[in-house]
């Protein structure tokens, strides 16, 4: 037979090229060896080969969740990381790296133990980028490691208006009631959002101004 793991050269058993020895799959392999003398007489004997355990590097990386809203608080958990490793009881360390494996400090995310969380001072913005790719290195207790890409989906959330503008800010003192002073519009990253305009005091309390009022998104001169 041609065994996938072992071969005999002269009187020695060698590990074959392309072997698939795996302690986790089986700890021993039985071989049958025939020994033949110069006259052609032979016997067949079983030889048990013991497979010793050795460190296996992690083979894959998973995350329990890869989505987070753009406006979450710092420290919000994105997802829990875990590794596939034939050494089932092995421990693992997770590190954010670049494509080349160099450790980095990402502006939006960080890893605490085996959890990806949103970093303090993050700038997540769905309107700018709906996804972010992270590279995570998982290292086992023996120092063997792999690097895997993890894509984080940034969920859309309501963004408050950031500014208010008016098309005109002058009106004659003898203008008639209903005269349009200017049209209002808001700057808002949520481009399709709708806005309501209300006259208020400095504290935000709604008021009824003696001279002006708002019709929809237009400031007009009030009657009287």
N, CA and C atoms as a LAMMPS dump frame, in Angstrom:
ITEM: TIMESTEP
0
ITEM: NUMBER OF ATOMS
672
ITEM: BOX BOUNDS ff ff ff
-5.0000000000000000e+02 5.0000000000000000e+02
-5.0000000000000000e+02 5.0000000000000000e+02
-5.0000000000000000e+02 5.0000000000000000e+02
ITEM: ATOMS id mol type element x y z
1 1 1 N 0.847 -1.198 0
2 1 2 C 0 0 0
3 1 3 C 0.881 1.246 0
4 2 1 N 0.264 2.341 -0.4
5 2 2 C 0.94 3.63 -0.316
6 2 3 C 0.218 4.449 0.756
7 3 1 N 0.801 4.506 1.934
8 3 2 C 0.17 5.214 3.039
9 3 3 C 0.294 6.731 2.828
10 4 1 N -0.771 7.521 3.132
11 4 2 C -0.698 8.975 2.907
12 4 3 C 0.248 9.692 3.868
13 5 1 N 0.6 9.045 4.986
14 5 2 C 1.397 9.728 6.001
15 5 3 C 2.826 9.207 6.139
16 6 1 N 3.032 7.933 5.858
17 6 2 C 4.342 7.333 6.125
18 6 3 C 4.833 6.535 4.924
19 7 1 N 6.167 6.394 4.849
20 7 2 C 6.79 5.55 3.84
21 7 3 C 8.055 4.925 4.43
22 8 1 N 8.483 3.822 3.839
23 8 2 C 9.7 3.143 4.299
24 8 3 C 10.814 3.372 3.288
25 9 1 N 11.963 3.814 3.804
26 9 2 C 13.165 3.931 2.992
27 9 3 C 14.225 3.023 3.638
28 10 1 N 14.623 2.014 2.894
29 10 2 C 15.522 0.997 3.443
30 10 3 C 14.862 0.358 4.66
31 11 1 N 15.409 0.596 5.838
32 11 2 C 14.823 -0.01 7.043
33 11 3 C 14.292 1.046 8.018
34 12 1 N 13.932 2.231 7.508
35 12 2 C 13.457 3.311 8.378
36 12 3 C 12.085 3.8 7.898
37 13 1 N 11.199 4.095 8.856
38 13 2 C 9.897 4.688 8.545
39 13 3 C 10.034 6.206 8.586
40 14 1 N 9.618 6.869 7.518
41 14 2 C 9.684 8.315 7.404
42 14 3 C 8.27 8.898 7.271
43 15 1 N 8.141 10.139 7.681
44 15 2 C 6.902 10.881 7.408
45 15 3 C 6.901 11.271 5.93
46 16 1 N 5.802 10.98 5.245
47 16 2 C 5.71 11.218 3.808
48 16 3 C 5.441 12.708 3.506
49 17 1 N 5.941 13.172 2.393
50 17 2 C 5.636 14.533 1.936
51 17 3 C 4.133 14.64 1.652
52 18 1 N 3.551 15.748 2.106
53 18 2 C 2.11 15.94 1.938
54 18 3 C 1.276 15.199 2.966
55 19 1 N 1.913 14.798 4.067
56 19 2 C 1.208 14.039 5.111
57 19 3 C 0.073 14.848 5.73
58 20 1 N -0.832 14.149 6.416
59 20 2 C -1.991 14.779 7.058
60 20 3 C -2.136 14.295 8.5
61 21 1 N -1.04 14.28 9.216
62 21 2 C -1.096 13.887 10.619
63 21 3 C -1.865 14.943 11.413
64 22 1 N -2.767 14.5 12.256
65 22 2 C -3.604 15.415 13.036
66 22 3 C -3.949 14.764 14.371
67 23 1 N -3.283 15.236 15.421
68 23 2 C -3.495 14.68 16.762
69 23 3 C -4.959 14.779 17.178
70 24 1 N -5.615 15.895 16.794
71 24 2 C -7.013 16.092 17.188
72 24 3 C -7.943 15.092 16.495
73 25 1 N -7.529 14.6 15.325
74 25 2 C -8.347 13.618 14.612
75 25 3 C -8.105 12.207 15.143
76 26 1 N -6.838 11.859 15.362
77 26 2 C -6.508 10.568 15.974
78 26 3 C -5.097 10.635 16.537
79 27 1 N -4.914 9.978 17.661
80 27 2 C -3.632 10.048 18.377
81 27 3 C -2.692 8.91 18.013
82 28 1 N -3.167 7.887 17.301
83 28 2 C -2.307 6.784 16.858
84 28 3 C -2.694 6.375 15.441
85 29 1 N -1.729 5.788 14.747
86 29 2 C -2.007 5.185 13.446
87 29 3 C -1.312 3.831 13.385
88 30 1 N -2.045 2.84 12.981
89 30 2 C -1.477 1.499 12.884
90 30 3 C -1.026 1.222 11.458
91 31 1 N 0.229 0.797 11.334
92 31 2 C 0.792 0.408 10.05
93 31 3 C 1.045 -1.103 10.055
94 32 1 N 0.935 -1.712 8.899
95 32 2 C 1.301 -3.117 8.748
96 32 3 C 2.562 -3.182 7.889
97 33 1 N 3.595 -3.839 8.433
98 33 2 C 4.89 -3.913 7.757
99 33 3 C 5.224 -5.387 7.469
100 34 1 N 5.566 -5.643 6.249
101 34 2 C 6.031 -6.996 5.9
102 34 3 C 7.555 -6.979 5.818
103 35 1 N 8.183 -7.915 6.525
104 35 2 C 9.633 -8.065 6.476
105 35 3 C 9.939 -9.36 5.726
106 36 1 N 10.78 -9.239 4.714
107 36 2 C 11.085 -10.368 3.825
108 36 3 C 12.589 -10.616 3.811
109 37 1 N 12.972 -11.888 3.978
110 37 2 C 14.405 -12.195 3.963
111 37 3 C 14.89 -12.435 2.539
112 38 1 N 16.185 -12.753 2.398
113 38 2 C 16.809 -12.897 1.082
114 38 3 C 16.276 -14.088 0.304
115 39 1 N 15.675 -15.041 1.025
116 39 2 C 15.128 -16.214 0.355
117 39 3 C 13.66 -16.033 0.005
118 40 1 N 13.089 -14.855 0.372
119 40 2 C 11.702 -14.578 0.055
120 40 3 C 10.716 -14.922 1.15
121 41 1 N 11.191 -15.472 2.267
122 41 2 C 10.293 -15.765 3.386
123 41 3 C 9.943 -14.462 4.095
124 42 1 N 8.726 -14.313 4.576
125 42 2 C 8.304 -13.044 5.179
126 42 3 C 7.269 -13.259 6.271
127 43 1 N 7.136 -12.202 7.073
128 43 2 C 6.05 -12.109 8.051
129 43 3 C 5.488 -10.689 7.975
130 44 1 N 4.257 -10.519 8.445
131 44 2 C 3.609 -9.197 8.515
132 44 3 C 3.335 -8.878 9.974
133 45 1 N 3.738 -7.694 10.403
134 45 2 C 3.532 -7.28 11.788
135 45 3 C 2.887 -5.88 11.817
136 46 1 N 2.033 -5.668 12.825
137 46 2 C 1.425 -4.348 13.029
138 46 3 C 2.363 -3.464 13.845
139 47 1 N 2.495 -2.235 13.419
140 47 2 C 3.319 -1.251 14.132
141 47 3 C 2.434 -0.038 14.455
142 48 1 N 2.307 0.282 15.731
143 48 2 C 1.492 1.439 16.14
144 48 3 C 2.367 2.68 16.229
145 49 1 N 1.982 3.713 15.501
146 49 2 C 2.688 4.988 15.538
147 49 3 C 1.862 5.962 16.391
148 50 1 N 2.461 6.491 17.452
149 50 2 C 1.794 7.464 18.327
150 50 3 C 1.994 8.875 17.771
151 51 1 N 0.895 9.597 17.596
152 51 2 C 0.935 10.975 17.08
153 51 3 C 0.941 11.933 18.267
154 52 1 N 2.008 12.693 18.426
155 52 2 C 2.106 13.652 19.528
156 52 3 C 1.39 14.955 19.171
157 53 1 N 0.823 15.575 20.178
158 53 2 C 0.142 16.853 19.969
159 53 3 C 1.161 17.963 19.741
160 54 1 N 0.827 18.92 18.896
161 54 2 C 1.638 20.12 18.65
162 54 3 C 0.677 21.281 18.464
163 55 1 N 1.2 22.487 18.62
164 55 2 C 0.317 23.646 18.481
165 55 3 C -0.196 23.771 17.058
166 56 1 N -1.508 24.024 16.95
167 56 2 C -2.134 24.328 15.663
168 56 3 C -2.501 25.805 15.646
169 57 1 N -2.117 26.48 14.595
170 57 2 C -2.467 27.898 14.469
171 57 3 C -3.977 28.049 14.286
172 58 1 N -4.544 29.186 14.705
173 58 2 C -5.959 29.445 14.394
174 58 3 C -6.183 29.368 12.884
175 59 1 N -7.361 28.926 12.492
176 59 2 C -7.658 28.77 11.057
177 59 3 C -8.68 29.772 10.535
178 60 1 N -9.463 30.383 11.429
179 60 2 C -10.462 31.343 10.966
180 60 3 C -10.88 32.232 12.133
181 61 1 N -11.554 33.329 11.798
182 61 2 C -12.005 34.303 12.79
183 61 3 C -13.458 34.645 12.509
184 62 1 N -14.253 34.767 13.572
185 62 2 C -15.674 35.079 13.435
186 62 3 C -16.043 36.241 14.353
187 63 1 N -17.139 36.919 14.02
188 63 2 C -17.675 37.983 14.863
189 63 3 C -19.176 37.765 15.011
190 64 1 N -19.685 37.964 16.214
191 64 2 C -21.091 37.672 16.499
192 64 3 C -22.037 38.673 15.856
193 65 1 N -21.569 39.886 15.615
194 65 2 C -22.39 40.927 15.001
195 65 3 C -21.456 41.919 14.33
196 66 1 N -21.823 42.42 13.155
197 66 2 C -20.935 43.352 12.449
198 66 3 C -21.657 44.617 12.001
199 67 1 N -22.7 45.017 12.742
200 67 2 C -23.438 46.23 12.397
201 67 3 C -23.547 47.14 13.615
202 68 1 N -23.464 48.453 13.374
203 68 2 C -23.596 49.432 14.452
204 68 3 C -24.14 50.728 13.857
205 69 1 N -24.974 51.424 14.603
206 69 2 C -25.54 52.693 14.129
207 69 3 C -24.495 53.802 14.203
208 70 1 N -24.652 54.795 13.357
209 70 2 C -23.657 55.86 13.256
210 70 3 C -23.601 56.763 14.483
211 71 1 N -24.69 56.846 15.242
212 71 2 C -24.739 57.829 16.337
213 71 3 C -24.652 57.204 17.72
214 72 1 N -24.077 56.01 17.83
215 72 2 C -24.015 55.334 19.129
216 72 3 C -22.984 55.986 20.043
217 73 1 N -23.107 55.686 21.322
218 73 2 C -22.171 56.219 22.308
219 73 3 C -20.864 55.437 22.294
220 74 1 N -19.8 56.086 22.754
221 74 2 C -18.517 55.409 22.908
222 74 3 C -18.677 54.233 23.867
223 75 1 N -17.997 53.141 23.564
224 75 2 C -18.086 51.954 24.395
225 75 3 C -19.161 50.978 23.96
226 76 1 N -19.983 51.378 22.99
227 76 2 C -21.021 50.469 22.483
228 76 3 C -20.376 49.223 21.883
229 77 1 N -20.882 48.06 22.26
230 77 2 C -20.345 46.805 21.751
231 77 3 C -20.858 46.558 20.337
232 78 1 N -19.923 46.276 19.428
233 78 2 C -20.292 45.916 18.061
234 78 3 C -20.492 44.409 17.968
235 79 1 N -19.491 43.634 18.38
236 79 2 C -19.597 42.181 18.294
237 79 3 C -18.473 41.486 19.029
238 80 1 N -18.705 40.236 19.366
239 80 2 C -17.735 39.397 20.066
240 80 3 C -16.963 38.558 19.058
241 81 1 N -15.642 38.497 19.229
242 81 2 C -14.773 37.745 18.338
243 81 3 C -14.48 36.361 18.898
244 82 1 N -14.365 35.366 18.009
245 82 2 C -13.841 34.072 18.428
246 82 3 C -13.139 33.42 17.247
247 83 1 N -12.223 32.517 17.566
248 83 2 C -11.386 31.894 16.551
249 83 3 C -11.706 30.417 16.397
250 84 1 N -11.554 29.921 15.182
251 84 2 C -11.539 28.479 14.938
252 84 3 C -10.124 27.988 15.167
253 85 1 N -9.973 26.971 16.001
254 85 2 C -8.651 26.452 16.344
255 85 3 C -8.807 24.986 16.737
256 86 1 N -8.023 24.112 16.115
257 86 2 C -8.118 22.693 16.444
258 86 3 C -7.716 22.428 17.893
259 87 1 N -6.887 23.303 18.446
260 87 2 C -6.56 23.206 19.874
261 87 3 C -7.701 23.857 20.642
262 88 1 N -8.694 23.047 20.96
263 88 2 C -9.96 23.582 21.447
264 88 3 C -9.842 24.381 22.745
265 89 1 N -8.88 24.037 23.586
266 89 2 C -8.744 24.727 24.87
267 89 3 C -7.735 25.865 24.816
268 90 1 N -7.267 26.202 23.635
269 90 2 C -6.26 27.254 23.499
270 90 3 C -6.881 28.62 23.791
271 91 1 N -6.057 29.547 24.242
272 91 2 C -6.5 30.93 24.453
273 91 3 C -6.023 31.783 23.286
274 92 1 N -6.721 32.917 23.07
275 92 2 C -6.412 33.749 21.904
276 92 3 C -6.419 35.227 22.277
277 93 1 N -5.576 35.961 21.596
278 93 2 C -5.505 37.414 21.758
279 93 3 C -5.861 38.056 20.428
280 94 1 N -6.644 39.141 20.495
281 94 2 C -7.136 39.797 19.283
282 94 3 C -6.589 41.222 19.22
283 95 1 N -6.068 41.596 18.032
284 95 2 C -5.405 42.886 17.872
285 95 3 C -5.823 43.515 16.554
286 96 1 N -6.108 44.809 16.566
287 96 2 C -6.361 45.536 15.318
288 96 3 C -5.024 45.821 14.64
289 97 1 N -4.934 45.472 13.355
290 97 2 C -3.703 45.661 12.593
291 97 3 C -4.044 46.212 11.217
292 98 1 N -3.005 46.576 10.471
293 98 2 C -3.216 46.933 9.071
294 98 3 C -3.04 45.683 8.211
295 99 1 N -3.1 45.853 6.898
296 99 2 C -3.002 44.701 5.995
297 99 3 C -1.686 43.951 6.168
298 100 1 N -0.644 44.678 6.58
299 100 2 C 0.678 44.07 6.722
300 100 3 C 0.898 43.43 8.088
301 101 1 N -0.105 43.567 8.981
302 101 2 C 0.02 42.96 10.301
303 101 3 C 0.6 43.875 11.362
304 102 1 N 0.818 45.141 11.026
305 102 2 C 1.342 46.092 12.014
306 102 3 C 0.201 46.623 12.878
307 103 1 N 0.411 46.647 14.17
308 103 2 C -0.619 47.089 15.107
309 103 3 C -0.996 48.552 14.842
310 104 1 N -2.286 48.852 14.892
311 104 2 C -2.758 50.211 14.653
312 104 3 C -3.75 50.621 15.744
313 105 1 N -4.014 51.926 15.785
314 105 2 C -5.068 52.466 16.644
315 105 3 C -6.11 53.077 15.723
316 106 1 N -7.236 52.386 15.561
317 106 2 C -8.278 52.864 14.656
318 106 3 C -9.03 54.026 15.294
319 107 1 N -9.481 54.966 14.451
320 107 2 C -10.155 56.16 14.971
321 107 3 C -11.577 55.881 15.44
322 108 1 N -12.172 54.778 14.978
323 108 2 C -13.574 54.507 15.309
324 108 3 C -13.789 53.297 16.217
325 109 1 N -12.881 52.322 16.164
326 109 2 C -13.101 51.074 16.891
327 109 3 C -11.854 50.659 17.663
328 110 1 N -12.074 49.877 18.71
329 110 2 C -10.981 49.276 19.452
330 110 3 C -11.427 47.908 19.947
331 111 1 N -10.454 47.074 20.32
332 111 2 C -10.754 45.748 20.841
333 111 3 C -10.442 45.721 22.325
334 112 1 N -11.425 45.28 23.104
335 112 2 C -11.237 45.052 24.536
336 112 3 C -11.432 43.558 24.774
337 113 1 N -10.359 42.893 25.177
338 113 2 C -10.359 41.433 25.305
339 113 3 C -10.718 40.829 23.95
340 114 1 N -11.912 40.265 23.815
341 114 2 C -12.301 39.688 22.518
342 114 3 C -13.545 40.372 21.961
343 115 1 N -13.733 41.644 22.297
344 115 2 C -14.922 42.377 21.879
345 115 3 C -14.523 43.654 21.132
346 116 1 N -15.128 43.87 19.962
347 116 2 C -14.945 45.127 19.238
348 116 3 C -15.953 46.14 19.766
349 117 1 N -15.467 47.305 20.197
350 117 2 C -16.335 48.353 20.725
351 117 3 C -16.065 49.646 19.981
352 118 1 N -17.02 50.568 20.065
353 118 2 C -16.88 51.888 19.445
354 118 3 C -15.968 52.742 20.319
355 119 1 N -14.988 53.371 19.687
356 119 2 C -13.985 54.168 20.408
357 119 3 C -14.537 55.541 20.785
358 120 1 N -14.052 56.069 21.887
359 120 2 C -14.388 57.423 22.307
360 120 3 C -13.894 58.408 21.25
361 121 1 N -14.751 59.347 20.864
362 121 2 C -14.39 60.331 19.846
363 121 3 C -14.537 59.825 18.426
364 122 1 N -15.291 58.74 18.248
365 122 2 C -15.464 58.156 16.92
366 122 3 C -16.146 59.134 15.971
367 123 1 N -15.95 58.885 14.687
368 123 2 C -16.533 59.732 13.64
369 123 3 C -17.331 58.879 12.652
370 124 1 N -18.084 57.94 13.173
371 124 2 C -18.918 57.113 12.307
372 124 3 C -19.962 57.982 11.622
373 125 1 N -20.086 57.804 10.322
374 125 2 C -21.005 58.643 9.558
375 125 3 C -21.507 57.848 8.352
376 126 1 N -22.747 57.425 8.428
377 126 2 C -23.341 56.616 7.358
378 126 3 C -23.286 57.345 6.022
379 127 1 N -23.514 58.659 6.052
380 127 2 C -23.561 59.424 4.809
381 127 3 C -22.192 59.484 4.131
382 128 1 N -21.124 59.368 4.907
383 128 2 C -19.769 59.375 4.349
384 128 3 C -19.334 57.983 3.923
385 129 1 N -19.587 57.006 4.789
386 129 2 C -19.196 55.624 4.489
387 129 3 C -20.119 54.67 5.23
388 130 1 N -20.76 53.769 4.482
389 130 2 C -21.708 52.83 5.086
390 130 3 C -21.029 51.561 5.583
391 131 1 N -19.74 51.394 5.299
392 131 2 C -18.989 50.237 5.791
393 131 3 C -17.578 50.665 6.164
394 132 1 N -16.963 49.886 7.058
395 132 2 C -15.547 50.075 7.36
396 132 3 C -14.909 48.703 7.513
397 133 1 N -13.787 48.51 6.844
398 133 2 C -13.081 47.235 6.929
399 133 3 C -11.991 47.315 7.979
400 134 1 N -12.002 46.362 8.894
401 134 2 C -10.972 46.244 9.914
402 134 3 C -10.165 44.98 9.657
403 135 1 N -8.896 45.002 10.026
404 135 2 C -8.068 43.803 9.988
405 135 3 C -7.746 43.401 11.421
406 136 1 N -8.056 42.147 11.733
407 136 2 C -7.856 41.641 13.09
408 136 3 C -6.861 40.49 13.047
409 137 1 N -5.841 40.571 13.906
410 137 2 C -4.912 39.456 14.062
411 137 3 C -5.297 38.678 15.301
412 138 1 N -5.488 37.361 15.142
413 138 2 C -5.78 36.497 16.277
414 138 3 C -4.544 35.639 16.513
415 139 1 N -4.047 35.654 17.747
416 139 2 C -2.808 34.971 18.11
417 139 3 C -3.102 33.976 19.216
418 140 1 N -2.623 32.732 19.058
419 140 2 C -2.862 31.74 20.108
420 140 3 C -1.764 31.797 21.17
421 141 1 N -1.867 30.938 22.161
422 141 2 C -0.956 30.989 23.307
423 141 3 C 0.482 30.651 22.938
424 142 1 N 0.679 29.993 21.796
425 142 2 C 2.03 29.647 21.36
426 142 3 C 2.611 30.684 20.402
427 143 1 N 1.83 31.716 20.087
428 143 2 C 2.307 32.779 19.209
429 143 3 C 1.947 32.623 17.756
430 144 1 N 1.282 31.531 17.392
431 144 2 C 0.837 31.362 16.012
432 144 3 C -0.372 32.26 15.754
433 145 1 N -0.448 32.832 14.56
434 145 2 C -1.509 33.811 14.315
435 145 3 C -1.956 33.808 12.861
436 146 1 N -3.121 34.377 12.633
437 146 2 C -3.618 34.674 11.297
438 146 3 C -4.239 36.064 11.338
439 147 1 N -4.376 36.673 10.166
440 147 2 C -5.016 37.989 10.039
441 147 3 C -6.237 37.828 9.154
442 148 1 N -7.367 38.331 9.623
443 148 2 C -8.606 38.25 8.853
444 148 3 C -9.243 39.636 8.766
445 149 1 N -9.877 39.899 7.627
446 149 2 C -10.614 41.148 7.441
447 149 3 C -12.018 41.003 8.015
448 150 1 N -12.456 42.029 8.731
449 150 2 C -13.802 42.067 9.301
450 150 3 C -14.473 43.337 8.809
451 151 1 N -15.611 43.196 8.129
452 151 2 C -16.33 44.368 7.613
453 151 3 C -17.421 44.777 8.592
454 152 1 N -17.386 46.031 9.011
455 152 2 C -18.394 46.584 9.918
456 152 3 C -19.368 47.433 9.102
457 153 1 N -20.649 47.118 9.203
458 153 2 C -21.681 47.89 8.521
459 153 3 C -22.144 49.035 9.421
460 154 1 N -22.132 50.241 8.886
461 154 2 C -22.545 51.431 9.627
462 154 3 C -24.009 51.708 9.304
463 155 1 N -24.874 51.632 10.309
464 155 2 C -26.296 51.843 10.093
465 155 3 C -26.664 53.318 10.095
466 156 1 N -27.626 53.664 9.272
467 156 2 C -28.089 55.053 9.214
468 156 3 C -28.9 55.379 10.455
469 157 1 N -28.76 56.591 10.934
470 157 2 C -29.548 57.091 12.066
471 157 3 C -29.838 58.564 11.803
472 158 1 N -30.834 59.095 12.475
473 158 2 C -31.188 60.489 12.237
474 158 3 C -30.058 61.419 12.663
475 159 1 N -29.733 62.353 11.777
476 159 2 C -28.772 63.408 12.09
477 159 3 C -29.538 64.708 12.27
478 160 1 N -29.275 65.4 13.358
479 160 2 C -29.943 66.689 13.595
480 160 3 C -29.473 67.709 12.56
481 161 1 N -30.33 68.671 12.217
482 161 2 C -29.874 69.753 11.34
483 161 3 C -28.653 70.432 11.947
484 162 1 N -27.729 70.866 11.083
485 162 2 C -26.502 71.49 11.574
486 162 3 C -26.479 73 11.359
487 163 1 N -27.37 73.493 10.529
488 163 2 C -27.368 74.94 10.281
489 163 3 C -28.708 75.345 9.683
490 164 1 N -28.998 76.638 9.745
491 164 2 C -30.227 77.206 9.196
492 164 3 C -29.858 78.417 8.362
493 165 1 N -30.443 78.519 7.184
494 165 2 C -30.14 79.642 6.307
495 165 3 C -31.438 80.258 5.808
496 166 1 N -31.35 81.541 5.389
497 166 2 C -32.509 82.274 4.88
498 166 3 C -32.109 82.98 3.593
499 167 1 N -33.015 82.953 2.633
500 167 2 C -32.695 83.505 1.315
501 167 3 C -32.667 85.028 1.307
502 168 1 N -33.374 85.67 2.228
503 168 2 C -33.375 87.132 2.297
504 168 3 C -33.573 87.585 3.732
505 169 1 N -32.96 88.718 4.112
506 169 2 C -33.075 89.167 5.504
507 169 3 C -33.384 90.662 5.603
508 170 1 N -34.012 91.223 4.555
509 170 2 C -34.359 92.641 4.575
510 170 3 C -35.821 92.806 4.142
511 171 1 N -36.509 93.814 4.745
512 171 2 C -37.882 94.113 4.38
513 171 3 C -38.154 95.587 4.686
514 172 1 N -38.953 96.214 3.868
515 172 2 C -39.279 97.631 4.064
516 172 3 C -40.197 97.81 5.268
517 173 1 N -40.043 98.952 5.931
518 173 2 C -40.85 99.202 7.124
519 173 3 C -42.328 99.373 6.798
520 174 1 N -42.637 99.715 5.538
521 174 2 C -44.051 99.89 5.176
522 174 3 C -44.573 98.709 4.351
523 175 1 N -43.903 97.598 4.492
524 175 2 C -44.341 96.412 3.746
525 175 3 C -45.718 95.967 4.211
526 176 1 N -46.47 95.415 3.273
527 176 2 C -47.808 94.946 3.609
528 176 3 C -47.741 93.598 4.334
529 177 1 N -48.792 93.312 5.062
530 177 2 C -48.896 92.017 5.728
531 177 3 C -48.833 90.911 4.676
532 178 1 N -48.086 89.872 4.991
533 178 2 C -47.937 88.754 4.059
534 178 3 C -46.74 88.878 3.152
535 179 1 N -46.054 90.035 3.207
536 179 2 C -44.853 90.194 2.389
537 179 3 C -43.802 89.162 2.783
538 180 1 N -43.25 88.535 1.781
539 180 2 C -42.222 87.514 2.047
540 180 3 C -40.888 88.183 2.368
541 181 1 N -40.326 87.809 3.519
542 181 2 C -38.996 88.3 3.9
543 181 3 C -37.923 87.372 3.334
544 182 1 N -38.085 86.098 3.542
545 182 2 C -37.09 85.157 3.044
546 182 3 C -37.535 83.712 3.23
547 183 1 N -36.954 82.857 2.424
548 183 2 C -37.249 81.431 2.503
549 183 3 C -36.192 80.751 3.373
550 184 1 N -36.648 79.877 4.258
551 184 2 C -35.755 79.157 5.17
552 184 3 C -35.424 77.771 4.621
553 185 1 N -34.194 77.341 4.846
554 185 2 C -33.866 75.94 4.603
555 185 3 C -32.745 75.518 5.556
556 186 1 N -32.745 74.227 5.837
557 186 2 C -31.809 73.679 6.814
558 186 3 C -30.722 72.872 6.129
559 187 1 N -29.529 72.893 6.728
560 187 2 C -28.467 71.981 6.322
561 187 3 C -28.588 70.728 7.178
562 188 1 N -28.673 69.589 6.524
563 188 2 C -28.911 68.335 7.23
564 188 3 C -28.268 67.21 6.419
565 189 1 N -27.458 66.362 7.094
566 189 2 C -26.819 65.258 6.382
567 189 3 C -27.841 64.257 5.858
568 190 1 N -29.007 64.204 6.507
569 190 2 C -30.089 63.358 5.998
570 190 3 C -30.79 64.134 4.885
571 191 1 N -30.309 63.942 3.669
572 191 2 C -30.701 64.829 2.564
573 191 3 C -32.188 64.795 2.241
574 192 1 N -32.839 63.672 2.44
575 192 2 C -34.25 63.587 2.103
576 192 3 C -35.167 63.915 3.269
577 193 1 N -34.609 64.402 4.37
578 193 2 C -35.406 64.658 5.563
579 193 3 C -36.31 65.879 5.374
580 194 1 N -37.408 65.92 6.136
581 194 2 C -38.32 67.059 6.135
582 194 3 C -38.089 67.892 7.393
583 195 1 N -38.398 69.171 7.307
584 195 2 C -38.131 70.07 8.431
585 195 3 C -39.328 70.991 8.686
586 196 1 N -39.512 71.291 9.94
587 196 2 C -40.556 72.223 10.37
588 196 3 C -39.871 73.42 11.023
589 197 1 N -40.366 74.597 10.739
590 197 2 C -39.745 75.838 11.225
591 197 3 C -40.702 76.553 12.173
592 198 1 N -40.176 76.984 13.319
593 198 2 C -41.001 77.599 14.366
594 198 3 C -40.257 78.782 14.966
595 199 1 N -40.94 79.873 15.205
596 199 2 C -40.334 81.007 15.912
597 199 3 C -40.285 80.708 17.406
598 200 1 N -39.098 80.898 18.021
599 200 2 C -38.899 80.613 19.444
600 200 3 C -38.07 81.727 20.067
601 201 1 N -38.002 81.725 21.41
602 201 2 C -37.1 82.648 22.09
603 201 3 C -35.729 81.991 22.237
604 202 1 N -34.798 82.655 22.939
605 202 2 C -33.445 82.145 23.077
606 202 3 C -33.396 80.767 23.741
607 203 1 N -34.387 80.512 24.593
608 203 2 C -34.412 79.249 25.317
609 203 3 C -35.121 78.141 24.551
610 204 1 N -35.637 78.488 23.375
611 204 2 C -36.295 77.483 22.565
612 204 3 C -37.786 77.384 22.778
613 205 1 N -38.36 78.301 23.571
614 205 2 C -39.802 78.29 23.807
615 205 3 C -40.517 78.973 22.637
616 206 1 N -41.569 78.366 22.157
617 206 2 C -42.294 78.913 21.017
618 206 3 C -42.911 80.272 21.372
619 207 1 N -42.808 81.234 20.448
620 207 2 C -43.333 82.58 20.677
621 207 3 C -44.18 83.022 19.479
622 208 1 N -44.975 84.053 19.721
623 208 2 C -45.745 84.696 18.655
624 208 3 C -45.18 86.091 18.491
625 209 1 N -44.376 86.292 17.471
626 209 2 C -43.719 87.571 17.257
627 209 3 C -44.719 88.604 16.769
628 210 1 N -44.501 89.875 17.172
629 210 2 C -45.444 90.948 16.821
630 210 3 C -45.362 91.332 15.348
631 211 1 N -44.207 91.083 14.723
632 211 2 C -44.015 91.57 13.361
633 211 3 C -43.927 90.474 12.288
634 212 1 N -43.488 89.302 12.691
635 212 2 C -43.247 88.263 11.694
636 212 3 C -43.865 86.931 12.114
637 213 1 N -44.102 86.098 11.107
638 213 2 C -44.558 84.74 11.36
639 213 3 C -44.023 83.837 10.253
640 214 1 N -44.092 82.554 10.505
641 214 2 C -43.589 81.597 9.517
642 214 3 C -44.754 80.844 8.899
643 215 1 N -44.798 80.864 7.565
644 215 2 C -45.748 80.051 6.81
645 215 3 C -44.943 78.944 6.136
646 216 1 N -45.15 77.714 6.572
647 216 2 C -44.35 76.587 6.067
648 216 3 C -42.873 76.871 6.328
649 217 1 N -42.108 77.194 5.287
650 217 2 C -40.68 77.487 5.487
651 217 3 C -40.341 78.911 5.041
652 218 1 N -41.341 79.82 5.131
653 218 2 C -41.147 81.199 4.682
654 218 3 C -41.487 82.166 5.806
655 219 1 N -40.575 83.124 6.05
656 219 2 C -40.85 84.205 7.022
657 219 3 C -41.573 85.326 6.283
658 220 1 N -42.734 85.702 6.832
659 220 2 C -43.536 86.764 6.215
660 220 3 C -43.868 87.816 7.26
661 221 1 N -44.28 89.008 6.773
662 221 2 C -44.699 90.09 7.666
663 221 3 C -46.094 89.742 8.203
664 222 1 N -46.229 89.868 9.533
665 222 2 C -47.497 89.523 10.165
666 222 3 C -48.516 90.658 9.951
667 223 1 N -49.779 90.275 9.862
668 223 2 C -50.836 91.274 9.771
669 223 3 C -50.938 92.035 11.085
670 224 1 N -51.082 93.351 10.968
671 224 2 C -51.215 94.189 12.152
672 224 3 C -49.882 94.752 12.613
